[in-house]
Amino acid sequence: QVQLVESGGGLVQAGGSLRLSCTVSGLDLPEWHVGWFRQAPRKEREFVAGSTRYTNNLYYADAVKGRFTTTRDNDNKNIAYLQMNSLKPEDTAVYFCNVGTIYANGEYYASGRYWGQGTQVNVSS
């Protein structure tokens, strides 16, 4: 059974930082593409950042480029991270980890089959 557990969310002031973690069990994460998504109240879920298996190509939404960084743990291969710096109130959302994310033609294409339960990020002004 595949499980994804996000952690690291919380309340932070604008300009602050948070690091989200996605701990995966039931599959070997290095064999899979990973993505981070978010969903704000009354909005659709949107792609934020992600990385590909093997080559570790990185992808970012325009709204977070230069502020967010996605990585994978060098020691524990089944953990992925989303480092979020210079947070803004508009970054407030539930953040989800996704495994099996599809990338094509040098950009994000579609979400994958496995989702975590999400972690809430609140950025105050």
C-alpha positions in Angstrom: 0.0 0.0 0.0 1.4 3.3 -1.1 1.3 6.1 1.5 2.4 9.7 1.3 2.6 11.8 4.4 3.3 15.6 4.2 4.5 17.5 7.2 6.1 20.9 8.0 3.2 23.2 7.4 2.2 25.9 9.8 1.7 29.6 10.4 4.4 32.0 9.3 4.6 35.7 8.8 5.1 37.1 5.3 8.8 36.9 4.3 9.3 33.8 6.4 10.2 30.3 5.4 8.9 26.8 5.8 10.2 23.4 4.7 7.6 20.8 3.8 8.5 17.1 3.8 6.8 14.2 1.9 7.6 10.8 3.4 6.7 8.0 1.1 6.2 4.3 1.8 5.1 1.4 -0.3 7.3 2.3 -3.4 10.8 3.4 -4.2 10.6 7.1 -4.6 13.8 7.4 -6.8 11.9 5.4 -9.4 9.1 8.0 -9.6 8.6 11.6 -10.6 7.4 13.8 -7.8 5.3 16.9 -7.7 4.1 19.5 -5.1 0.6 21.0 -5.5 -1.4 23.4 -3.5 -5.1 24.3 -3.1 -6.3 27.6 -1.7 -9.8 28.1 -0.5 -12.3 28.3 -3.3 -9.6 27.7 -5.9 -8.5 24.7 -7.9 -5.5 22.6 -7.0 -2.4 23.9 -8.9 1.0 22.6 -9.6 3.8 24.3 -7.6 7.1 22.4 -8.1 8.5 19.0 -8.9 11.3 16.8 -9.9 11.9 13.9 -12.3 13.3 10.5 -11.4 17.0 9.7 -12.3 17.8 13.1 -14.0 16.3 15.2 -11.3 15.0 17.8 -13.7 13.2 20.5 -11.7 10.0 22.3 -12.6 8.4 25.3 -10.9 5.3 27.3 -11.3 6.0 30.9 -12.3 4.4 32.1 -9.0 7.1 30.4 -6.9 10.2 30.6 -9.1 13.1 31.9 -7.2 11.4 31.4 -3.8 10.7 27.7 -3.6 13.1 24.8 -4.1 12.2 21.1 -4.3 14.8 18.5 -3.4 15.0 14.9 -2.5 16.8 13.5 0.6 20.2 12.2 -0.1 20.2 9.8 2.7 16.6 8.7 3.0 15.6 8.2 -0.6 11.9 8.1 0.1 11.6 11.7 1.3 11.1 14.8 -0.8 11.1 18.4 0.4 9.7 21.7 -0.6 11.7 24.6 0.8 9.6 27.7 0.7 11.3 31.1 1.3 10.0 34.7 1.1 6.5 33.5 1.7 3.6 35.7 0.7 0.0 35.7 2.0 -1.1 34.4 -1.4 1.0 31.2 -0.7 -1.6 30.3 1.9 -3.0 26.9 0.9 -3.1 23.2 1.6 0.0 21.7 0.1 0.0 18.2 -1.3 2.7 15.8 -2.4 2.1 13.8 -5.5 3.9 10.8 -6.9 3.8 9.8 -10.5 3.5 13.3 -11.7 3.8 13.6 -15.5 6.2 16.0 -17.2 6.3 16.5 -20.9 8.0 18.9 -23.4 10.0 20.5 -20.6 7.1 21.3 -18.4 4.5 20.0 -16.0 1.8 18.1 -17.8 -0.5 16.2 -15.3 -0.7 15.0 -11.8 0.1 11.4 -10.9 -1.9 8.7 -9.2 -0.7 9.0 -5.6 -1.5 11.8 -3.2 -0.8 12.7 0.4 -3.4 14.1 2.7 -1.9 17.6 2.6 -0.5 20.0 5.1 -1.8 23.5 5.8 0.4 26.5 5.2 -0.8 29.9 6.4 1.1 33.1 5.7 0.0 36.2 7.6 0.6 39.7 6.3 
